[in-house]
Every structure is written in structure tokens, then in C-alpha cells.
Amino acid sequence: MLISQRLVLTLSVLICVLLLSACSHIAVPRGPIPVKMEVAGPMDVNREISFENGVAESKLTLIGAQGGHKWFANYKG
């Protein structure tokens, strides 16, 4: 009887740990992505070009899911 109670308790704790552990991933770019001129096309601009991130707040956004895995991105960072 004692062995069966321990087995049930151990299995319950193991199942709770597995259920509560999330399979989520945060994607962080490692650096700029190189783009070939053939893909982007030529640009005839005599001025410097800069881009500004217009995202107002920092929050994790779900960008993909497959099975139990989820991928999140922070567009502010």
C-alpha cells in the first residue's frame, strides 16, 4: 500500500512538472541578414538610408507554433 501511494505521488509530481514546463522559445536574431544585390535590386539614392523601429512597446508576440513548441518575438528589441 505504501509503495503504491509513493508511486502515485511520484507520477503525479512528474506529470505536474511536465505539464507546467512550457516548450516556448524566444527567437533572437544573431545579426544582420545579408541580401544580394540581385535579390534587392539596385538603388539610385544619393543620401544615407536609415531605418527606425516604430514599435511602441516591448512585449512578446507569438510568431509560430508547431506541436507543443511555441516561438515568440519581441519586435521592440
Rosetta blueprint (number, residue, H / E / L):
1 M L
2 L H
3 I H
4 S H
5 Q H
6 R H
7 L H
8 V H
9 L H
10 T H
11 L H
12 S H
13 V H
14 L H
15 I H
16 C H
17 V H
18 L H
19 L H
20 L H
21 S L
22 A L
23 C L
24 S E
25 H E
26 I E
27 A L
28 V L
29 P L
30 R L
31 G L
32 P L
33 I L
34 P L
35 V L
36 K L
37 M H
38 E H
39 V H
40 A H
41 G L
42 P L
43 M L
44 D L
45 V L
46 N L
47 R L
48 E L
49 I L
50 S L
51 F L
52 E L
53 N L
54 G L
55 V L
56 A L
57 E L
58 S L
59 K L
60 L E
61 T E
62 L E
63 I E
64 G E
65 A E
66 Q E
67 G L
68 G L
69 H E
70 K E
71 W E
72 F E
73 A E
74 N E
75 Y L
76 K L
77 G L
